[in-house]
Amino acid sequence: MVDLHTHSNASDGVLPPAVLVAEASRWGLRTLGLTDHDTTAGVGEAVAAGARFGVEIIPGVELSTGSDGDREIHLLGYFIDPEDAKLQAGLAEFAHGRRARVERIVERLTAVGTPVELERVFELAGPGTVGRPHVARALIERGHVATVAEAFERFLRSGRPGFVPRYKVEPERAIALVAGAGGVPVLAHPLGTGDVEGTLGRLVPVGLRGLEVYYGEYDEATRASLREVADRWGLIPTGGSDFHGAGFKPGRDLGGPSVPLESVDRLRAAARQTAPGRRMPSA
């Protein structure tokens, strides 16, 4: 079993990387992509745990980029070199933008009568990159909402009173950072872009190599349709749960979607083309 899209508490997931790997092993997963938001801080711990539990860890990252209007384009990078200097410089810049965004979200929530403490949001994030899920958990603690899903629906998603647009990073730059670190850039949860074909037309010419077809929240008909799109554009079909923790959102259970081993093989081959001679990281 394969899950190529997961998050630990190095970003906005709940589980420490080693615990995430242990859970993956318990559920029968043999290949796990750790793709924390705008950070690679959990990769080393995950790889070490993978060696203990017999789970291959694919070092990854999820980069959140801006698009036209309030839409976002998320890029996944697989088989990256976590120590790449240019990648790390870019991630530090993105982390600063995340903190500024959360500060504005908290200000807006206070203005509409649903206050949370900024310090508590940062405590919930710990050493990881802070994001809206941490604000959601703070809202739950204060009794404003009952679940993370409710927090997003009522306050945090686009068009809601606590929404603040993301710090703008061009997706072309994210692709260049991933490729520069020896990785393979993949478009995450593509329906979220609002225009799959237009996004591919923009990004395939600048180095996009894959499309997240087998996404946790998509039904089988959607996955089949996206597989046709991936094949037509010559993209690697990947997939994963987008797991953040138990009960985070419907469809996001660890190892939920069935991802073919072919996806891992094609990503590995593409990474070897990107960085010939570089040793592939693994558990």
N, C-alpha and C positions, 0 to 999 in steps of 0.2 A: 504493500500500500504506500501511496505517495501523497504528501501534502506540501505544496510549494509556496504557501502564503500563510505565514503565522507571525504573531507578535508576542514578545515577552515584555517584562516590566522594564527592560532597557528603553522602551518607548511607552506605548499606552496599553500594553497587555497587562494581565494580572500576575502571571506566573513568572518566577525567575527562569532564566534560560535553561538551567539544569533540570528544573522541575518540569518545564515544558517538554524537554526531551524524554524525561522519564515517563510522562503521560503519553507521549507519542509511542514509546515502546510498549506501554501497557495496552494501547489500542491497536497494536499490530503494525504500526507504521515502520517502514524500513528506510525511507528517504524523507527528510524534512528540510524545507527551505525556511530559514529564519530571515524575515524581511521586515525588521523594525523600521518605524518611520524616522527617516533622516538621521539614523545612527547605526553604527556597526558595533556598539559597545558590548553587546551580548554574544557576539559571534565566538570569541575565544572560549567562553564558558560552555556554550552549546557544543562546540566541536569536542571539547574534553569529555563532556557528558555523553556525546554520541559514541565515543570510543568505548565507554563503559557499558553502554546499553545496546550496542550493535545497531545504531541508527546512523546512516549517512547524513551528514549535515552539509547542506549547500549554503555557503555564505552569501547572504543577500542583503538588500536594502529596499525600502519603498520611499521614493522621492515624490513629494507632493508639489505639483506645479500649477501655475495659473493658466487660464484660458480666457476666451472672450466672455464678457459678462460675469456671472457668478458660478460658471461651470469650472470644474477642476479636472486636470489630467494627472493621473497618478502613474508613475513609471516604476516598475520592479526591475532590479538589477540582480542577476544571478552569476555565481562563480566569480564574484568580485574579489580583488585583493583588499582586505579590510584596512591594510596599513598604507594604502596609496595616499601620498601627501596631498595631491590636488583634490581627491575625493574628500579627505578629512577637512580640508580648508573650506570646501563648499558646505559640508555638513555643519560646521561650526557657524557659518553664516545663516543657514536655514534655521538652526536652533535659536539663534537670536530673534529671528522673525517670528518663530512660534511663541516665544515668551511675550513679545510685544502684542501679538494677537490675543493671547489669553488675558492679558491685562485689560485690553479693551472690551473683551467679552464680559469680564467680571464687572466692569463699569456699567455696561449696558444692562446687565441683569439687576444690578442695584437700582438703576434708574426706573425699572419697571416693577419694583417691589418684590423681587426674588433674590435677595442678596446671598452671596457666598463669600467666604474670606479668601482673598488671593493667596495668603500664606498657606492655607489649608490645601488649596489646589496644587501648589508647588510641593507640599509635603506628600500628597498622594502620588505625584509624579516621581518623587524620589530623585535618584541620580539620572533617570531616563529623560527623554525628550517629552516635554509637556504638550498636551493637546486637549481637544474638546472632551474626550472620554473622561479625563480627570475632572473637568468642570462638571460633567454629568454625575460623577460619583459624589462630588461635593454637594450638588443639588439634592441627591438622594439623602445624604447625611443630614441636611437641613430640613428634610421633610417636604420639600417642594414637589418632588416627583417620587414615584415608586421604583422605576426601572431606568436603565440607560436609554432604552428605546423611547420611553416617554420623554426623557430629558431632551433628546434630539428632536422629537416630533413637536414638542411644545415651545422649545427655547433655542435650540442650537443649530438646526439645519437652515439652509437658505430660506429667506423670507420670514423667519421667526425673530422675535425681539432680541435674542442674544447673539444673533449671527453677525460675525465680522469676516469680511473676505480675507482669504489667505494672503500672506506675503508673496508677492508675485515672483516666481521663478519660471523662466521660459522652459518648456519641455525639451526644446532642442539642447539647452544647456545641460539638463539632467541626463539626456542620452549621451552627450559627450563625456560627462563625468563618469558614468557607468562604463562606457567603452574604454575610456582612458585608464580605468582601474582594472582592465582585462575582463570586464563582465559583459553580460548579454542583456540588452534593454528590452523589456516587455511591457506592453500596455496593460495596466491593471483594470479590473472591472469596467470594461469598455463602454457599457451602456451609460455609465455615469458621465461620459463626455458629452452626451446629448447628440452627438453626430459621429458615429463610428467611422463611416466611410470618409468623411471630411478629415477626421483626425488622422486616419491612416494615410490619406493623401498628403498630409502635411509632414508626417513623421517617418514614414518608411524611407523616403529619399535621403533622410539625414541619419539613418542607422538603426531604426527600430527593427528588432529581429523576431519578436514574438507577440502573441495575443492571448490574454487570459480568457480561455474558453470555458473551462470547467470550474466556474466560480461558485462559491458556497450558496449564494442567494438565488442563483439562476435555476430555472426549471430545465427539464431535459430538452424541451423543444427549443428553448433559447440557446442552450449549449450546442445543439445540433446546427442551428442557424449560424452561430458564431464559428463553429468548426468549418463550415463552408466558406465563410469570410476569410478565415485564416488560410485555408488552402488556396483560395483565389489570389490572395496577396503574397503567397509564398512565406507565410509566417509560421513560427513554431507554436503549436497550440499548447498552452500550459494551463495550470489551474491549481486551486487550493481553497481552503475554507475561509481564509481571512480571520482566523481564530485570534481572539483577544482574551477570552476567558469563558468559563461556563456561563451560559445564559446571557451573553453579551447582546446578541441579536439573533433572530430566527435564521436558521440555515448556516450558522457559523460554527457548528460543532467541529472539533478537531478531527481531521481525516474524513470529513463529510462527503465531499464530491469524489467520484471515482476518476482519478487522474492516471492516464496510461504511462507505463514505464518509458514508452517511446519519447515522451516529453523530456524526461531527464536525459536520455541518450542524445537527443538532438541539441539540448542546451549545452551539454558537455562538449559536443563536437563544435558547436558555434563558439564556445569559449576558447577552445584550442585554436580556432582560426583567428580570434581576436588577439590572443597573446601566445603565439607559437613558442613552444619550449618552456612555458611556465607550468610548474607542477600544479595539478588540479588539487585544490583543498578538499579534504574529506575527513571523515571521522576515522 
